[in-house]
Amino acid sequence: MDEEKEEKEDIETTSGPEVTDSQKTEDAADISEEAASEADAAEGNELEILAKQVAALEKERDEFKDQYLRKCADFDNYRKRMIKEKQDAFDYANTSLLKDLLDSLDNFDRTVEAASSANDAKSIADGVKMINKGLVSMLENKYELVSYGQPGDAFDPELHEAIGKSDDPVAEPQIKAVYLKGYKLKDRVIRHAKVMVSMPDGSVEAPKKDEAAAASESENSGESGASASEE
């Protein structure tokens, strides 16, 4: 029995002092403080990361805002430039035509100057005709401005403006006299011809369409034969 008692005493001696409840409480408090400190550190790191992300987003926002303002300024400048170019095109659209007309004006000035001391009216008239011919040729060849309307042409209300009429021995309405020539710019009428119209008085019967077509073909064949014989 004494030996067993001694062994128990030895075991208690080697196992160390007994841990009290107060010491356990202190240890738990230390662990809680460490956990809280670690949580605070983690929260601080998370806030720092979020702050960096916010700063990056604000920088990106500022860059987009700057780009937007620059685009708005560029577009406004482009709009103003287009308006000015459009206005210039409208204001100076006829520059080329007017420059081409200057030669005719110069020739008219020379003709007027020559007329003041000329004794021959025919030479003055010839000069005016020459100027007219050059002007008409320039307008036709360069600007495709063509005059139309000749006595004997068929009357077309799309092309001609009738300012008078008379009953005549004609089969269909046709132009009797031209008071003002019409003009076409390419295929568009820019001024209708003002004409006197001969209206059928009933003495001449209008040819039927088949007869008219046959007559037209006969005339065309006759012109082709004449051209071949001339060659």
C-alpha positions as CSV (number, residue, x, y, z in Angstrom):
1,M,0.0,0.0,0.0
2,D,2.8,2.4,0.8
3,E,4.3,1.7,-2.6
4,E,1.1,2.5,-4.5
5,K,0.8,5.7,-2.5
6,E,4.3,6.8,-3.4
7,E,3.6,6.0,-7.1
8,K,0.5,8.3,-7.1
9,E,2.5,11.1,-5.5
10,D,5.2,10.7,-8.2
11,I,2.6,10.9,-11.0
12,E,1.0,14.0,-9.5
13,T,4.4,15.6,-9.2
14,T,5.4,14.9,-12.8
15,S,2.0,16.0,-14.3
16,G,2.5,19.6,-13.1
17,P,0.3,22.0,-11.2
18,E,-3.5,21.8,-11.5
19,V,-5.1,24.4,-14.0
20,T,-7.6,26.6,-12.2
21,D,-10.9,28.0,-13.7
22,S,-9.6,31.6,-13.7
23,Q,-6.6,30.6,-15.8
24,K,-9.0,28.9,-18.3
25,T,-11.0,32.1,-18.5
26,E,-7.9,34.2,-19.2
27,D,-6.7,31.8,-21.9
28,A,-10.2,32.0,-23.6
29,A,-10.0,35.8,-23.4
30,D,-6.6,35.8,-25.0
31,I,-7.9,33.6,-27.9
32,S,-10.9,35.8,-28.4
33,E,-8.7,38.9,-28.6
34,E,-6.4,37.2,-31.1
35,A,-9.5,36.2,-33.2
36,A,-10.9,39.7,-33.0
37,S,-7.5,41.2,-34.0
38,E,-7.3,38.9,-36.9
39,A,-10.9,39.8,-38.0
40,D,-10.1,43.5,-37.7
41,A,-7.0,42.9,-39.9
42,A,-9.0,41.0,-42.5
43,E,-11.7,43.7,-42.5
44,G,-9.1,46.3,-42.9
45,N,-7.6,44.5,-45.8
46,E,-11.0,44.1,-47.4
47,L,-11.7,47.8,-47.0
48,E,-8.4,48.7,-48.5
49,I,-9.1,46.5,-51.5
50,L,-12.6,48.1,-51.9
51,A,-11.1,51.6,-51.7
52,K,-8.6,50.7,-54.5
53,Q,-11.4,49.4,-56.6
54,V,-13.5,52.5,-56.1
55,A,-10.5,54.7,-57.0
56,A,-9.9,52.6,-60.2
57,L,-13.6,53.0,-61.1
58,E,-13.6,56.7,-60.5
59,K,-10.5,57.0,-62.7
60,E,-12.2,55.0,-65.4
61,R,-15.3,57.2,-65.1
62,D,-13.2,60.3,-65.4
63,E,-11.5,58.9,-68.5
64,F,-14.9,58.1,-70.1
65,K,-16.3,61.5,-69.2
66,D,-13.3,63.2,-70.8
67,Q,-13.6,61.0,-74.0
68,Y,-17.4,61.9,-74.1
69,L,-16.7,65.6,-73.9
70,R,-14.1,65.4,-76.5
71,K,-16.4,63.5,-78.9
72,C,-19.1,66.1,-78.2
73,A,-16.7,68.9,-79.1
74,D,-15.5,67.1,-82.2
75,F,-19.1,66.5,-83.4
76,D,-20.0,70.1,-82.7
77,N,-17.1,71.3,-84.8
78,Y,-17.9,68.9,-87.5
79,R,-21.6,70.1,-87.6
80,K,-20.5,73.7,-87.8
81,R,-18.0,72.9,-90.6
82,M,-20.7,71.0,-92.6
83,I,-23.1,73.9,-92.2
84,K,-20.4,76.4,-93.4
85,E,-19.5,74.1,-96.4
86,K,-23.1,73.7,-97.3
87,Q,-23.7,77.5,-97.2
88,D,-20.5,78.1,-99.2
89,A,-21.7,75.5,-101.8
90,F,-25.0,77.3,-102.0
91,D,-23.5,80.8,-102.2
92,Y,-20.9,80.0,-104.8
93,A,-22.7,77.2,-106.7
94,N,-22.7,79.3,-109.9
95,T,-19.0,80.3,-109.8
96,S,-18.0,78.1,-112.7
97,L,-20.9,79.2,-114.9
98,L,-20.3,82.9,-114.2
99,K,-16.6,82.6,-114.9
100,D,-17.5,81.1,-118.3
101,L,-19.9,83.9,-119.0
102,L,-17.2,86.5,-118.4
103,D,-15.7,85.9,-121.9
104,S,-19.1,86.7,-123.4
105,L,-19.4,89.8,-121.3
106,D,-16.0,90.9,-122.4
107,N,-16.9,90.4,-126.0
108,F,-20.1,92.4,-125.5
109,D,-18.1,95.2,-124.0
110,R,-15.8,95.2,-127.0
111,T,-18.7,95.2,-129.4
112,V,-20.4,98.2,-127.6
113,E,-17.1,100.1,-127.7
114,A,-16.7,99.3,-131.4
115,A,-20.3,100.3,-132.1
116,S,-19.7,103.9,-130.9
117,S,-17.3,104.6,-133.7
118,A,-18.5,102.1,-136.4
119,N,-20.1,103.1,-139.6
120,D,-21.2,99.7,-140.7
121,A,-24.1,98.3,-138.9
122,K,-23.7,94.9,-140.5
123,S,-20.3,94.3,-138.9
124,I,-21.8,95.1,-135.5
125,A,-24.6,92.7,-136.1
126,D,-22.2,90.0,-137.2
127,G,-20.2,90.6,-134.0
128,V,-23.3,90.2,-131.9
129,K,-24.2,87.0,-133.8
130,M,-20.7,85.6,-133.2
131,I,-21.0,86.3,-129.5
132,N,-24.4,84.7,-129.3
133,K,-23.2,81.6,-131.2
134,G,-20.2,81.2,-128.8
135,L,-22.4,81.6,-125.8
136,V,-25.0,79.1,-126.9
137,S,-22.3,76.6,-127.9
138,M,-20.7,76.9,-124.4
139,L,-24.0,76.4,-122.6
140,E,-24.9,73.4,-124.7
141,N,-21.6,71.7,-124.7
142,K,-20.4,72.3,-121.1
143,Y,-23.7,72.7,-119.2
144,E,-26.1,70.7,-121.4
145,L,-28.5,73.6,-121.6
146,V,-30.6,73.1,-124.7
147,S,-33.2,75.4,-126.2
148,Y,-36.3,74.0,-127.9
149,G,-39.4,75.2,-129.7
150,Q,-39.8,75.7,-133.4
151,P,-42.7,76.5,-135.6
152,G,-44.2,73.3,-136.9
153,D,-43.4,71.2,-133.9
154,A,-46.2,69.2,-132.3
155,F,-47.7,71.0,-129.4
156,D,-46.9,69.3,-126.1
157,P,-48.4,70.8,-122.9
158,E,-45.5,69.3,-120.9
159,L,-43.1,71.4,-122.9
160,H,-45.0,74.4,-124.2
161,E,-47.1,77.1,-122.7
162,A,-49.9,78.2,-125.1
163,I,-50.4,82.0,-124.9
164,G,-52.7,82.1,-127.9
165,K,-54.3,79.9,-130.5
166,S,-55.9,80.0,-133.9
167,D,-57.9,77.5,-136.1
168,D,-55.8,76.4,-139.0
169,P,-55.8,73.6,-141.6
170,V,-53.8,71.2,-139.5
171,A,-54.5,67.6,-138.5
172,E,-53.2,68.0,-134.9
173,P,-52.2,70.9,-132.6
174,Q,-48.9,72.3,-133.5
175,I,-46.8,75.3,-132.9
176,K,-47.6,78.2,-135.1
177,A,-45.1,80.8,-133.7
178,V,-42.6,80.9,-130.8
179,Y,-42.7,84.0,-128.7
180,L,-40.1,82.7,-126.2
181,K,-37.9,79.7,-126.5
182,G,-38.0,76.9,-123.9
183,Y,-34.9,75.5,-122.2
184,K,-33.9,72.1,-120.8
185,L,-31.1,71.4,-118.4
186,K,-30.2,67.9,-119.4
187,D,-33.6,66.1,-119.3
188,R,-35.4,68.7,-117.0
189,V,-37.4,71.6,-118.4
190,I,-36.3,74.8,-116.6
191,R,-38.4,77.1,-118.8
192,H,-41.4,76.2,-120.9
193,A,-41.6,77.6,-124.4
194,K,-44.3,80.3,-124.9
195,V,-46.0,79.6,-128.2
196,M,-49.0,80.3,-130.4
197,V,-50.8,77.1,-131.2
198,S,-52.5,76.1,-134.5
199,M,-55.6,74.1,-133.6
200,P,-57.3,71.8,-136.2
201,D,-60.2,73.5,-138.0
202,G,-61.5,70.2,-139.2
203,S,-60.5,70.6,-142.9
204,V,-57.6,68.1,-142.5
205,E,-58.2,64.6,-141.2
206,A,-55.6,63.2,-138.8
207,P,-53.8,60.1,-140.1
208,K,-54.5,56.9,-138.3
209,K,-51.8,55.6,-136.0
210,D,-50.9,52.7,-138.4
211,E,-50.7,55.0,-141.3
212,A,-48.6,57.5,-139.4
213,A,-46.2,54.7,-138.3
214,A,-45.9,53.4,-141.9
215,A,-45.2,57.0,-143.1
216,S,-42.6,57.4,-140.4
217,E,-40.9,54.1,-141.4
218,S,-41.0,55.1,-145.1
219,E,-39.4,58.4,-144.3
220,N,-36.7,56.7,-142.2
221,S,-36.0,54.2,-145.0
222,G,-35.8,57.0,-147.5
223,E,-33.3,58.9,-145.4
224,S,-31.2,55.7,-145.0
225,G,-31.2,55.2,-148.8
226,A,-30.3,58.8,-149.4
227,S,-27.4,58.5,-146.9
228,A,-26.2,55.3,-148.5
229,S,-26.3,56.8,-152.0
230,E,-24.3,59.8,-150.8
231,E,-21.7,57.5,-149.4
